[in-house]
Amino acid sequence: MGVVRLSFSICSQSTKVVYNNQVMSSYLKQLESEAIDIFRKAYGLKNQGILFSGGKDSAVLMQVALRAFWPAK
């Protein structure tokens, strides 16, 4: 796993954490790739399914599933 570098900037009211965009983008692409790989490995198992409730987590799960299998080849 890569290193995420943080830079801090202090505002008058609160402290904000700013991520280096390039490092974070690379890290997120790696996570997405791992999730897609897990979906493709699970495809061969019996009785697989995805439960969708319409929440944030379900929406992300559906996007990863679409990226893993769409368009079907």
CHARMM internal coordinates of N, CA and C (Angstrom, degrees):
IC EDIT
DIST 1 N 1 CA 1.4325
DIST 1 CA 1 C 1.5251
ANGL 1 N 1 CA 1 C 108.12
DIST 1 C 2 N 1.3202
ANGL 1 CA 1 C 2 N 116.37
DIHE 1 N 1 CA 1 C 2 N 141.18
DIST 2 N 2 CA 1.4559
ANGL 1 C 2 N 2 CA 121.29
DIHE 1 CA 1 C 2 N 2 CA -177.94
DIST 2 CA 2 C 1.5187
ANGL 2 N 2 CA 2 C 112.90
DIHE 1 C 2 N 2 CA 2 C -78.21
DIST 2 C 3 N 1.2841
ANGL 2 CA 2 C 3 N 114.70
DIHE 2 N 2 CA 2 C 3 N 170.85
DIST 3 N 3 CA 1.4590
ANGL 2 C 3 N 3 CA 121.72
DIHE 2 CA 2 C 3 N 3 CA 178.97
DIST 3 CA 3 C 1.5169
ANGL 3 N 3 CA 3 C 108.87
DIHE 2 C 3 N 3 CA 3 C -94.47
DIST 3 C 4 N 1.3204
ANGL 3 CA 3 C 4 N 116.92
DIHE 3 N 3 CA 3 C 4 N 132.58
DIST 4 N 4 CA 1.4574
ANGL 3 C 4 N 4 CA 121.85
DIHE 3 CA 3 C 4 N 4 CA 176.89
DIST 4 CA 4 C 1.5157
ANGL 4 N 4 CA 4 C 107.01
DIHE 3 C 4 N 4 CA 4 C -100.09
DIST 4 C 5 N 1.3024
ANGL 4 CA 4 C 5 N 116.29
DIHE 4 N 4 CA 4 C 5 N 119.53
DIST 5 N 5 CA 1.4604
ANGL 4 C 5 N 5 CA 121.02
DIHE 4 CA 4 C 5 N 5 CA 179.57
DIST 5 CA 5 C 1.5176
ANGL 5 N 5 CA 5 C 109.78
DIHE 4 C 5 N 5 CA 5 C -92.43
DIST 5 C 6 N 1.2976
ANGL 5 CA 5 C 6 N 115.24
DIHE 5 N 5 CA 5 C 6 N 134.66
DIST 6 N 6 CA 1.4555
ANGL 5 C 6 N 6 CA 120.69
DIHE 5 CA 5 C 6 N 6 CA -179.66
DIST 6 CA 6 C 1.5160
ANGL 6 N 6 CA 6 C 109.47
DIHE 5 C 6 N 6 CA 6 C -113.36
DIST 6 C 7 N 1.3081
ANGL 6 CA 6 C 7 N 115.64
DIHE 6 N 6 CA 6 C 7 N 143.67
DIST 7 N 7 CA 1.4574
ANGL 6 C 7 N 7 CA 119.85
DIHE 6 CA 6 C 7 N 7 CA 170.25
DIST 7 CA 7 C 1.5219
ANGL 7 N 7 CA 7 C 106.57
DIHE 6 C 7 N 7 CA 7 C -124.81
DIST 7 C 8 N 1.2851
ANGL 7 CA 7 C 8 N 116.90
DIHE 7 N 7 CA 7 C 8 N 137.68
DIST 8 N 8 CA 1.4522
ANGL 7 C 8 N 8 CA 121.93
DIHE 7 CA 7 C 8 N 8 CA -176.35
DIST 8 CA 8 C 1.5216
ANGL 8 N 8 CA 8 C 109.99
DIHE 7 C 8 N 8 CA 8 C -109.18
DIST 8 C 9 N 1.3023
ANGL 8 CA 8 C 9 N 115.04
DIHE 8 N 8 CA 8 C 9 N 136.36
DIST 9 N 9 CA 1.4589
ANGL 8 C 9 N 9 CA 120.21
DIHE 8 CA 8 C 9 N 9 CA 172.83
DIST 9 CA 9 C 1.5233
ANGL 9 N 9 CA 9 C 107.13
DIHE 8 C 9 N 9 CA 9 C -127.56
DIST 9 C 10 N 1.2995
ANGL 9 CA 9 C 10 N 116.49
DIHE 9 N 9 CA 9 C 10 N 128.06
DIST 10 N 10 CA 1.4566
ANGL 9 C 10 N 10 CA 121.11
DIHE 9 CA 9 C 10 N 10 CA -175.82
DIST 10 CA 10 C 1.5259
ANGL 10 N 10 CA 10 C 109.28
DIHE 9 C 10 N 10 CA 10 C -96.54
DIST 10 C 11 N 1.3229
ANGL 10 CA 10 C 11 N 114.91
DIHE 10 N 10 CA 10 C 11 N 121.67
DIST 11 N 11 CA 1.4592
ANGL 10 C 11 N 11 CA 121.18
DIHE 10 CA 10 C 11 N 11 CA 176.42
DIST 11 CA 11 C 1.5308
ANGL 11 N 11 CA 11 C 108.19
DIHE 10 C 11 N 11 CA 11 C -96.67
DIST 11 C 12 N 1.2832
ANGL 11 CA 11 C 12 N 115.73
DIHE 11 N 11 CA 11 C 12 N 170.66
DIST 12 N 12 CA 1.4678
ANGL 11 C 12 N 12 CA 118.97
DIHE 11 CA 11 C 12 N 12 CA -178.17
DIST 12 CA 12 C 1.5266
ANGL 12 N 12 CA 12 C 111.80
DIHE 11 C 12 N 12 CA 12 C -66.31
DIST 12 C 13 N 1.3455
ANGL 12 CA 12 C 13 N 118.36
DIHE 12 N 12 CA 12 C 13 N -30.41
DIST 13 N 13 CA 1.4562
ANGL 12 C 13 N 13 CA 120.33
DIHE 12 CA 12 C 13 N 13 CA -175.70
DIST 13 CA 13 C 1.5306
ANGL 13 N 13 CA 13 C 113.35
DIHE 12 C 13 N 13 CA 13 C -103.42
DIST 13 C 14 N 1.3224
ANGL 13 CA 13 C 14 N 118.63
DIHE 13 N 13 CA 13 C 14 N -31.05
DIST 14 N 14 CA 1.4632
ANGL 13 C 14 N 14 CA 119.99
DIHE 13 CA 13 C 14 N 14 CA -175.52
DIST 14 CA 14 C 1.5188
ANGL 14 N 14 CA 14 C 110.39
DIHE 13 C 14 N 14 CA 14 C -152.48
DIST 14 C 15 N 1.3171
ANGL 14 CA 14 C 15 N 116.06
DIHE 14 N 14 CA 14 C 15 N 171.68
DIST 15 N 15 CA 1.4578
ANGL 14 C 15 N 15 CA 122.31
DIHE 14 CA 14 C 15 N 15 CA 177.30
DIST 15 CA 15 C 1.5167
ANGL 15 N 15 CA 15 C 108.35
DIHE 14 C 15 N 15 CA 15 C -104.53
DIST 15 C 16 N 1.3135
ANGL 15 CA 15 C 16 N 117.07
DIHE 15 N 15 CA 15 C 16 N 128.43
DIST 16 N 16 CA 1.4564
ANGL 15 C 16 N 16 CA 121.99
DIHE 15 CA 15 C 16 N 16 CA 179.99
DIST 16 CA 16 C 1.5219
ANGL 16 N 16 CA 16 C 109.16
DIHE 15 C 16 N 16 CA 16 C -108.67
DIST 16 C 17 N 1.3174
ANGL 16 CA 16 C 17 N 116.53
DIHE 16 N 16 CA 16 C 17 N 141.93
DIST 17 N 17 CA 1.4569
ANGL 16 C 17 N 17 CA 121.98
DIHE 16 CA 16 C 17 N 17 CA 175.64
DIST 17 CA 17 C 1.5179
ANGL 17 N 17 CA 17 C 107.28
DIHE 16 C 17 N 17 CA 17 C -105.48
DIST 17 C 18 N 1.3130
ANGL 17 CA 17 C 18 N 116.34
DIHE 17 N 17 CA 17 C 18 N 124.85
DIST 18 N 18 CA 1.4584
ANGL 17 C 18 N 18 CA 121.92
DIHE 17 CA 17 C 18 N 18 CA -179.25
DIST 18 CA 18 C 1.5213
ANGL 18 N 18 CA 18 C 107.72
DIHE 17 C 18 N 18 CA 18 C -114.84
DIST 18 C 19 N 1.3166
ANGL 18 CA 18 C 19 N 117.86
DIHE 18 N 18 CA 18 C 19 N 124.49
DIST 19 N 19 CA 1.4531
ANGL 18 C 19 N 19 CA 122.78
DIHE 18 CA 18 C 19 N 19 CA 178.97
DIST 19 CA 19 C 1.5188
ANGL 19 N 19 CA 19 C 109.39
DIHE 18 C 19 N 19 CA 19 C -91.05
DIST 19 C 20 N 1.3022
ANGL 19 CA 19 C 20 N 115.06
DIHE 19 N 19 CA 19 C 20 N 147.03
DIST 20 N 20 CA 1.4463
ANGL 19 C 20 N 20 CA 120.59
DIHE 19 CA 19 C 20 N 20 CA 172.58
DIST 20 CA 20 C 1.5315
ANGL 20 N 20 CA 20 C 106.40
DIHE 19 C 20 N 20 CA 20 C -67.84
DIST 20 C 21 N 1.3283
ANGL 20 CA 20 C 21 N 118.30
DIHE 20 N 20 CA 20 C 21 N 115.98
DIST 21 N 21 CA 1.4675
ANGL 20 C 21 N 21 CA 122.46
DIHE 20 CA 20 C 21 N 21 CA -173.16
DIST 21 CA 21 C 1.5183
ANGL 21 N 21 CA 21 C 113.27
DIHE 20 C 21 N 21 CA 21 C -57.56
DIST 21 C 22 N 1.3094
ANGL 21 CA 21 C 22 N 117.32
DIHE 21 N 21 CA 21 C 22 N -40.66
DIST 22 N 22 CA 1.4600
ANGL 21 C 22 N 22 CA 120.03
DIHE 21 CA 21 C 22 N 22 CA -177.15
DIST 22 CA 22 C 1.5304
ANGL 22 N 22 CA 22 C 110.81
DIHE 21 C 22 N 22 CA 22 C -66.98
DIST 22 C 23 N 1.3284
ANGL 22 CA 22 C 23 N 117.37
DIHE 22 N 22 CA 22 C 23 N -43.39
DIST 23 N 23 CA 1.4644
ANGL 22 C 23 N 23 CA 121.29
DIHE 22 CA 22 C 23 N 23 CA 179.70
DIST 23 CA 23 C 1.5265
ANGL 23 N 23 CA 23 C 109.84
DIHE 22 C 23 N 23 CA 23 C -65.77
DIST 23 C 24 N 1.3303
ANGL 23 CA 23 C 24 N 117.55
DIHE 23 N 23 CA 23 C 24 N -44.29
DIST 24 N 24 CA 1.4553
ANGL 23 C 24 N 24 CA 121.14
DIHE 23 CA 23 C 24 N 24 CA -178.37
DIST 24 CA 24 C 1.5181
ANGL 24 N 24 CA 24 C 110.57
DIHE 23 C 24 N 24 CA 24 C -66.44
DIST 24 C 25 N 1.3205
ANGL 24 CA 24 C 25 N 118.16
DIHE 24 N 24 CA 24 C 25 N -40.05
DIST 25 N 25 CA 1.4531
ANGL 24 C 25 N 25 CA 121.71
DIHE 24 CA 24 C 25 N 25 CA 178.69
DIST 25 CA 25 C 1.5251
ANGL 25 N 25 CA 25 C 110.48
DIHE 24 C 25 N 25 CA 25 C -61.84
DIST 25 C 26 N 1.3187
ANGL 25 CA 25 C 26 N 116.99
DIHE 25 N 25 CA 25 C 26 N -43.33
DIST 26 N 26 CA 1.4531
ANGL 25 C 26 N 26 CA 121.37
DIHE 25 CA 25 C 26 N 26 CA 178.43
DIST 26 CA 26 C 1.5286
ANGL 26 N 26 CA 26 C 110.87
DIHE 25 C 26 N 26 CA 26 C -63.42
DIST 26 C 27 N 1.3160
ANGL 26 CA 26 C 27 N 116.73
DIHE 26 N 26 CA 26 C 27 N -42.26
DIST 27 N 27 CA 1.4646
ANGL 26 C 27 N 27 CA 121.57
DIHE 26 CA 26 C 27 N 27 CA 179.71
DIST 27 CA 27 C 1.5281
ANGL 27 N 27 CA 27 C 110.95
DIHE 26 C 27 N 27 CA 27 C -64.54
DIST 27 C 28 N 1.3323
ANGL 27 CA 27 C 28 N 117.48
DIHE 27 N 27 CA 27 C 28 N -43.16
DIST 28 N 28 CA 1.4607
ANGL 27 C 28 N 28 CA 120.94
DIHE 27 CA 27 C 28 N 28 CA 179.38
DIST 28 CA 28 C 1.5199
ANGL 28 N 28 CA 28 C 111.72
DIHE 27 C 28 N 28 CA 28 C -66.25
DIST 28 C 29 N 1.3297
ANGL 28 CA 28 C 29 N 117.68
DIHE 28 N 28 CA 28 C 29 N -37.76
DIST 29 N 29 CA 1.4622
ANGL 28 C 29 N 29 CA 120.75
DIHE 28 CA 28 C 29 N 29 CA 176.29
DIST 29 CA 29 C 1.5192
ANGL 29 N 29 CA 29 C 111.23
DIHE 28 C 29 N 29 CA 29 C -63.64
DIST 29 C 30 N 1.3235
ANGL 29 CA 29 C 30 N 117.16
DIHE 29 N 29 CA 29 C 30 N -37.25
DIST 30 N 30 CA 1.4625
ANGL 29 C 30 N 30 CA 121.19
DIHE 29 CA 29 C 30 N 30 CA 177.17
DIST 30 CA 30 C 1.5286
ANGL 30 N 30 CA 30 C 110.45
DIHE 29 C 30 N 30 CA 30 C -65.68
DIST 30 C 31 N 1.3213
ANGL 30 CA 30 C 31 N 117.41
DIHE 30 N 30 CA 30 C 31 N -44.17
DIST 31 N 31 CA 1.4626
ANGL 30 C 31 N 31 CA 120.90
DIHE 30 CA 30 C 31 N 31 CA 177.87
DIST 31 CA 31 C 1.5247
ANGL 31 N 31 CA 31 C 111.47
DIHE 30 C 31 N 31 CA 31 C -62.38
DIST 31 C 32 N 1.3308
ANGL 31 CA 31 C 32 N 116.21
DIHE 31 N 31 CA 31 C 32 N -42.24
DIST 32 N 32 CA 1.4556
ANGL 31 C 32 N 32 CA 120.53
DIHE 31 CA 31 C 32 N 32 CA 178.75
DIST 32 CA 32 C 1.5238
ANGL 32 N 32 CA 32 C 110.67
DIHE 31 C 32 N 32 CA 32 C -62.90
DIST 32 C 33 N 1.3166
ANGL 32 CA 32 C 33 N 116.83
DIHE 32 N 32 CA 32 C 33 N -42.36
DIST 33 N 33 CA 1.4588
ANGL 32 C 33 N 33 CA 121.31
DIHE 32 CA 32 C 33 N 33 CA 178.89
DIST 33 CA 33 C 1.5302
ANGL 33 N 33 CA 33 C 111.32
DIHE 32 C 33 N 33 CA 33 C -61.57
DIST 33 C 34 N 1.3311
ANGL 33 CA 33 C 34 N 117.14
DIHE 33 N 33 CA 33 C 34 N -41.53
DIST 34 N 34 CA 1.4654
ANGL 33 C 34 N 34 CA 120.76
DIHE 33 CA 33 C 34 N 34 CA 178.01
DIST 34 CA 34 C 1.5323
ANGL 34 N 34 CA 34 C 111.03
DIHE 33 C 34 N 34 CA 34 C -65.31
DIST 34 C 35 N 1.3285
ANGL 34 CA 34 C 35 N 117.23
DIHE 34 N 34 CA 34 C 35 N -40.76
DIST 35 N 35 CA 1.4578
ANGL 34 C 35 N 35 CA 121.04
DIHE 34 CA 34 C 35 N 35 CA 179.64
DIST 35 CA 35 C 1.5219
ANGL 35 N 35 CA 35 C 111.02
DIHE 34 C 35 N 35 CA 35 C -64.89
DIST 35 C 36 N 1.3206
ANGL 35 CA 35 C 36 N 117.05
DIHE 35 N 35 CA 35 C 36 N -41.58
DIST 36 N 36 CA 1.4651
ANGL 35 C 36 N 36 CA 121.46
DIHE 35 CA 35 C 36 N 36 CA 177.92
DIST 36 CA 36 C 1.5207
ANGL 36 N 36 CA 36 C 110.09
DIHE 35 C 36 N 36 CA 36 C -63.24
DIST 36 C 37 N 1.3239
ANGL 36 CA 36 C 37 N 116.99
DIHE 36 N 36 CA 36 C 37 N -40.78
DIST 37 N 37 CA 1.4622
ANGL 36 C 37 N 37 CA 121.26
DIHE 36 CA 36 C 37 N 37 CA 178.45
DIST 37 CA 37 C 1.5298
ANGL 37 N 37 CA 37 C 110.82
DIHE 36 C 37 N 37 CA 37 C -62.02
DIST 37 C 38 N 1.3235
ANGL 37 CA 37 C 38 N 117.12
DIHE 37 N 37 CA 37 C 38 N -41.34
DIST 38 N 38 CA 1.4671
ANGL 37 C 38 N 38 CA 121.13
DIHE 37 CA 37 C 38 N 38 CA 178.35
DIST 38 CA 38 C 1.5261
ANGL 38 N 38 CA 38 C 110.40
DIHE 37 C 38 N 38 CA 38 C -63.49
DIST 38 C 39 N 1.3228
ANGL 38 CA 38 C 39 N 117.65
DIHE 38 N 38 CA 38 C 39 N -42.82
DIST 39 N 39 CA 1.4675
ANGL 38 C 39 N 39 CA 121.16
DIHE 38 CA 38 C 39 N 39 CA 177.53
DIST 39 CA 39 C 1.5235
ANGL 39 N 39 CA 39 C 110.68
DIHE 38 C 39 N 39 CA 39 C -59.63
DIST 39 C 40 N 1.3083
ANGL 39 CA 39 C 40 N 117.42
DIHE 39 N 39 CA 39 C 40 N -45.27
DIST 40 N 40 CA 1.4656
ANGL 39 C 40 N 40 CA 120.61
DIHE 39 CA 39 C 40 N 40 CA -177.43
DIST 40 CA 40 C 1.5225
ANGL 40 N 40 CA 40 C 112.03
DIHE 39 C 40 N 40 CA 40 C -67.81
DIST 40 C 41 N 1.3420
ANGL 40 CA 40 C 41 N 117.50
DIHE 40 N 40 CA 40 C 41 N -34.90
DIST 41 N 41 CA 1.4605
ANGL 40 C 41 N 41 CA 120.54
DIHE 40 CA 40 C 41 N 41 CA 175.97
DIST 41 CA 41 C 1.5288
ANGL 41 N 41 CA 41 C 111.00
DIHE 40 C 41 N 41 CA 41 C -69.03
DIST 41 C 42 N 1.3241
ANGL 41 CA 41 C 42 N 117.41
DIHE 41 N 41 CA 41 C 42 N -38.69
DIST 42 N 42 CA 1.4657
ANGL 41 C 42 N 42 CA 121.86
DIHE 41 CA 41 C 42 N 42 CA -178.98
DIST 42 CA 42 C 1.5200
ANGL 42 N 42 CA 42 C 111.44
DIHE 41 C 42 N 42 CA 42 C -71.37
DIST 42 C 43 N 1.3184
ANGL 42 CA 42 C 43 N 118.36
DIHE 42 N 42 CA 42 C 43 N -19.07
DIST 43 N 43 CA 1.4615
ANGL 42 C 43 N 43 CA 122.25
DIHE 42 CA 42 C 43 N 43 CA -178.13
DIST 43 CA 43 C 1.5196
ANGL 43 N 43 CA 43 C 111.53
DIHE 42 C 43 N 43 CA 43 C -59.77
DIST 43 C 44 N 1.3215
ANGL 43 CA 43 C 44 N 117.61
DIHE 43 N 43 CA 43 C 44 N -32.47
DIST 44 N 44 CA 1.4556
ANGL 43 C 44 N 44 CA 121.09
DIHE 43 CA 43 C 44 N 44 CA -178.55
DIST 44 CA 44 C 1.5186
ANGL 44 N 44 CA 44 C 114.57
DIHE 43 C 44 N 44 CA 44 C -79.64
DIST 44 C 45 N 1.3273
ANGL 44 CA 44 C 45 N 118.32
DIHE 44 N 44 CA 44 C 45 N -8.71
DIST 45 N 45 CA 1.4620
ANGL 44 C 45 N 45 CA 121.50
DIHE 44 CA 44 C 45 N 45 CA -178.93
DIST 45 CA 45 C 1.5258
ANGL 45 N 45 CA 45 C 111.34
DIHE 44 C 45 N 45 CA 45 C -79.38
DIST 45 C 46 N 1.3217
ANGL 45 CA 45 C 46 N 116.55
DIHE 45 N 45 CA 45 C 46 N 159.41
DIST 46 N 46 CA 1.4628
ANGL 45 C 46 N 46 CA 121.23
DIHE 45 CA 45 C 46 N 46 CA 176.98
DIST 46 CA 46 C 1.5216
ANGL 46 N 46 CA 46 C 110.44
DIHE 45 C 46 N 46 CA 46 C -80.21
DIST 46 C 47 N 1.3014
ANGL 46 CA 46 C 47 N 115.77
DIHE 46 N 46 CA 46 C 47 N 150.37
DIST 47 N 47 CA 1.4694
ANGL 46 C 47 N 47 CA 123.85
DIHE 46 CA 46 C 47 N 47 CA 172.31
DIST 47 CA 47 C 1.5285
ANGL 47 N 47 CA 47 C 114.02
DIHE 46 C 47 N 47 CA 47 C 55.61
DIST 47 C 48 N 1.3048
ANGL 47 CA 47 C 48 N 117.50
DIHE 47 N 47 CA 47 C 48 N 41.68
DIST 48 N 48 CA 1.4584
ANGL 47 C 48 N 48 CA 118.83
DIHE 47 CA 47 C 48 N 48 CA 176.12
DIST 48 CA 48 C 1.5310
ANGL 48 N 48 CA 48 C 109.74
DIHE 47 C 48 N 48 CA 48 C -84.41
DIST 48 C 49 N 1.3017
ANGL 48 CA 48 C 49 N 115.67
DIHE 48 N 48 CA 48 C 49 N 155.63
DIST 49 N 49 CA 1.4562
ANGL 48 C 49 N 49 CA 120.85
DIHE 48 CA 48 C 49 N 49 CA 179.17
DIST 49 CA 49 C 1.5096
ANGL 49 N 49 CA 49 C 109.97
DIHE 48 C 49 N 49 CA 49 C -166.36
DIST 49 C 50 N 1.3169
ANGL 49 CA 49 C 50 N 116.08
DIHE 49 N 49 CA 49 C 50 N 163.96
DIST 50 N 50 CA 1.4603
ANGL 49 C 50 N 50 CA 122.20
DIHE 49 CA 49 C 50 N 50 CA 177.78
DIST 50 CA 50 C 1.5210
ANGL 50 N 50 CA 50 C 107.16
DIHE 49 C 50 N 50 CA 50 C -124.71
DIST 50 C 51 N 1.3126
ANGL 50 CA 50 C 51 N 116.08
DIHE 50 N 50 CA 50 C 51 N 126.86
DIST 51 N 51 CA 1.4559
ANGL 50 C 51 N 51 CA 120.57
DIHE 50 CA 50 C 51 N 51 CA 175.50
DIST 51 CA 51 C 1.5254
ANGL 51 N 51 CA 51 C 108.35
DIHE 50 C 51 N 51 CA 51 C -92.93
DIST 51 C 52 N 1.3162
ANGL 51 CA 51 C 52 N 116.64
DIHE 51 N 51 CA 51 C 52 N 131.46
DIST 52 N 52 CA 1.4627
ANGL 51 C 52 N 52 CA 121.86
DIHE 51 CA 51 C 52 N 52 CA -177.05
DIST 52 CA 52 C 1.5140
ANGL 52 N 52 CA 52 C 109.51
DIHE 51 C 52 N 52 CA 52 C -121.66
DIST 52 C 53 N 1.3328
ANGL 52 CA 52 C 53 N 116.39
DIHE 52 N 52 CA 52 C 53 N 118.12
DIST 53 N 53 CA 1.4657
ANGL 52 C 53 N 53 CA 120.31
DIHE 52 CA 52 C 53 N 53 CA -179.81
DIST 53 CA 53 C 1.5276
ANGL 53 N 53 CA 53 C 112.42
DIHE 52 C 53 N 53 CA 53 C -103.99
DIST 53 C 54 N 1.3408
ANGL 53 CA 53 C 54 N 116.91
DIHE 53 N 53 CA 53 C 54 N -12.94
DIST 54 N 54 CA 1.4547
ANGL 53 C 54 N 54 CA 120.17
DIHE 53 CA 53 C 54 N 54 CA -179.20
DIST 54 CA 54 C 1.5124
ANGL 54 N 54 CA 54 C 113.56
DIHE 53 C 54 N 54 CA 54 C 94.85
DIST 54 C 55 N 1.3235
ANGL 54 CA 54 C 55 N 117.15
DIHE 54 N 54 CA 54 C 55 N -0.35
DIST 55 N 55 CA 1.4626
ANGL 54 C 55 N 55 CA 120.58
DIHE 54 CA 54 C 55 N 55 CA 179.25
DIST 55 CA 55 C 1.5221
ANGL 55 N 55 CA 55 C 112.04
DIHE 54 C 55 N 55 CA 55 C -82.76
DIST 55 C 56 N 1.3264
ANGL 55 CA 55 C 56 N 115.21
DIHE 55 N 55 CA 55 C 56 N -176.34
DIST 56 N 56 CA 1.4695
ANGL 55 C 56 N 56 CA 120.77
DIHE 55 CA 55 C 56 N 56 CA -178.40
DIST 56 CA 56 C 1.5128
ANGL 56 N 56 CA 56 C 111.83
DIHE 55 C 56 N 56 CA 56 C -62.49
DIST 56 C 57 N 1.3236
ANGL 56 CA 56 C 57 N 117.18
DIHE 56 N 56 CA 56 C 57 N -45.06
DIST 57 N 57 CA 1.4515
ANGL 56 C 57 N 57 CA 120.41
DIHE 56 CA 56 C 57 N 57 CA -178.84
DIST 57 CA 57 C 1.5239
ANGL 57 N 57 CA 57 C 111.81
DIHE 56 C 57 N 57 CA 57 C -63.69
DIST 57 C 58 N 1.3296
ANGL 57 CA 57 C 58 N 116.10
DIHE 57 N 57 CA 57 C 58 N -41.62
DIST 58 N 58 CA 1.4603
ANGL 57 C 58 N 58 CA 120.20
DIHE 57 CA 57 C 58 N 58 CA 178.74
DIST 58 CA 58 C 1.5236
ANGL 58 N 58 CA 58 C 111.26
DIHE 57 C 58 N 58 CA 58 C -65.16
DIST 58 C 59 N 1.3191
ANGL 58 CA 58 C 59 N 117.20
DIHE 58 N 58 CA 58 C 59 N -37.49
DIST 59 N 59 CA 1.4583
ANGL 58 C 59 N 59 CA 120.78
DIHE 58 CA 58 C 59 N 59 CA 179.42
DIST 59 CA 59 C 1.5294
ANGL 59 N 59 CA 59 C 110.75
DIHE 58 C 59 N 59 CA 59 C -64.77
DIST 59 C 60 N 1.3250
ANGL 59 CA 59 C 60 N 116.86
DIHE 59 N 59 CA 59 C 60 N -40.94
DIST 60 N 60 CA 1.4717
ANGL 59 C 60 N 60 CA 120.41
DIHE 59 CA 59 C 60 N 60 CA 177.45
DIST 60 CA 60 C 1.5171
ANGL 60 N 60 CA 60 C 110.15
DIHE 59 C 60 N 60 CA 60 C -66.33
DIST 60 C 61 N 1.3314
ANGL 60 CA 60 C 61 N 116.64
DIHE 60 N 60 CA 60 C 61 N -43.04
DIST 61 N 61 CA 1.4605
ANGL 60 C 61 N 61 CA 121.43
DIHE 60 CA 60 C 61 N 61 CA 178.60
DIST 61 CA 61 C 1.5295
ANGL 61 N 61 CA 61 C 110.95
DIHE 60 C 61 N 61 CA 61 C -58.90
DIST 61 C 62 N 1.3137
ANGL 61 CA 61 C 62 N 116.76
DIHE 61 N 61 CA 61 C 62 N -42.07
DIST 62 N 62 CA 1.4680
ANGL 61 C 62 N 62 CA 120.73
DIHE 61 CA 61 C 62 N 62 CA 179.71
DIST 62 CA 62 C 1.5287
ANGL 62 N 62 CA 62 C 111.30
DIHE 61 C 62 N 62 CA 62 C -66.63
DIST 62 C 63 N 1.3265
ANGL 62 CA 62 C 63 N 117.72
DIHE 62 N 62 CA 62 C 63 N -39.71
DIST 63 N 63 CA 1.4661
ANGL 62 C 63 N 63 CA 120.60
DIHE 62 CA 62 C 63 N 63 CA 177.61
DIST 63 CA 63 C 1.5238
ANGL 63 N 63 CA 63 C 111.41
DIHE 62 C 63 N 63 CA 63 C -63.12
DIST 63 C 64 N 1.3302
ANGL 63 CA 63 C 64 N 116.60
DIHE 63 N 63 CA 63 C 64 N -41.98
DIST 64 N 64 CA 1.4666
ANGL 63 C 64 N 64 CA 119.69
DIHE 63 CA 63 C 64 N 64 CA 178.50
DIST 64 CA 64 C 1.5234
ANGL 64 N 64 CA 64 C 109.98
DIHE 63 C 64 N 64 CA 64 C -64.67
DIST 64 C 65 N 1.3291
ANGL 64 CA 64 C 65 N 117.06
DIHE 64 N 64 CA 64 C 65 N -41.44
DIST 65 N 65 CA 1.4638
ANGL 64 C 65 N 65 CA 120.50
DIHE 64 CA 64 C 65 N 65 CA 178.30
DIST 65 CA 65 C 1.5288
ANGL 65 N 65 CA 65 C 111.13
DIHE 64 C 65 N 65 CA 65 C -62.13
DIST 65 C 66 N 1.3185
ANGL 65 CA 65 C 66 N 116.79
DIHE 65 N 65 CA 65 C 66 N -41.99
DIST 66 N 66 CA 1.4675
ANGL 65 C 66 N 66 CA 119.75
DIHE 65 CA 65 C 66 N 66 CA 177.97
DIST 66 CA 66 C 1.5214
ANGL 66 N 66 CA 66 C 111.36
DIHE 65 C 66 N 66 CA 66 C -63.02
DIST 66 C 67 N 1.3183
ANGL 66 CA 66 C 67 N 116.99
DIHE 66 N 66 CA 66 C 67 N -41.46
DIST 67 N 67 CA 1.4623
ANGL 66 C 67 N 67 CA 120.11
DIHE 66 CA 66 C 67 N 67 CA 179.45
DIST 67 CA 67 C 1.5163
ANGL 67 N 67 CA 67 C 111.70
DIHE 66 C 67 N 67 CA 67 C -68.64
DIST 67 C 68 N 1.3321
ANGL 67 CA 67 C 68 N 117.17
DIHE 67 N 67 CA 67 C 68 N -28.41
DIST 68 N 68 CA 1.4635
ANGL 67 C 68 N 68 CA 120.85
DIHE 67 CA 67 C 68 N 68 CA -179.89
DIST 68 CA 68 C 1.5269
ANGL 68 N 68 CA 68 C 111.95
DIHE 67 C 68 N 68 CA 68 C -75.77
DIST 68 C 69 N 1.3318
ANGL 68 CA 68 C 69 N 117.73
DIHE 68 N 68 CA 68 C 69 N -33.28
DIST 69 N 69 CA 1.4728
ANGL 68 C 69 N 69 CA 119.77
DIHE 68 CA 68 C 69 N 69 CA -171.13
DIST 69 CA 69 C 1.5262
ANGL 69 N 69 CA 69 C 115.52
DIHE 68 C 69 N 69 CA 69 C -123.45
DIST 69 C 70 N 1.3028
ANGL 69 CA 69 C 70 N 119.98
DIHE 69 N 69 CA 69 C 70 N -3.37
DIST 70 N 70 CA 1.4669
ANGL 69 C 70 N 70 CA 120.97
DIHE 69 CA 69 C 70 N 70 CA -176.97
DIST 70 CA 70 C 1.4785
ANGL 70 N 70 CA 70 C 110.92
DIHE 69 C 70 N 70 CA 70 C -107.68
DIST 70 C 71 N 1.2557
ANGL 70 CA 70 C 71 N 125.18
DIHE 70 N 70 CA 70 C 71 N 132.33
DIST 71 N 71 CA 1.4596
ANGL 70 C 71 N 71 CA 126.17
DIHE 70 CA 70 C 71 N 71 CA -11.47
DIST 71 CA 71 C 1.5240
ANGL 71 N 71 CA 71 C 110.38
DIHE 70 C 71 N 71 CA 71 C -76.28
DIST 71 C 72 N 1.2996
ANGL 71 CA 71 C 72 N 115.35
DIHE 71 N 71 CA 71 C 72 N 144.43
DIST 72 N 72 CA 1.4812
ANGL 71 C 72 N 72 CA 120.60
DIHE 71 CA 71 C 72 N 72 CA -179.72
DIST 72 CA 72 C 1.5166
ANGL 72 N 72 CA 72 C 108.53
DIHE 71 C 72 N 72 CA 72 C -67.72
DIST 72 C 73 N 1.3117
ANGL 72 CA 72 C 73 N 115.49
DIHE 72 N 72 CA 72 C 73 N 135.41
DIST 73 N 73 CA 1.4759
ANGL 72 C 73 N 73 CA 120.24
DIHE 72 CA 72 C 73 N 73 CA 179.60
DIST 73 CA 73 C 1.4919
ANGL 73 N 73 CA 73 C 110.94
DIHE 72 C 73 N 73 CA 73 C -113.27
END
COOR INIT
IC SEED 1 N 1 CA 1 C
IC BUILD
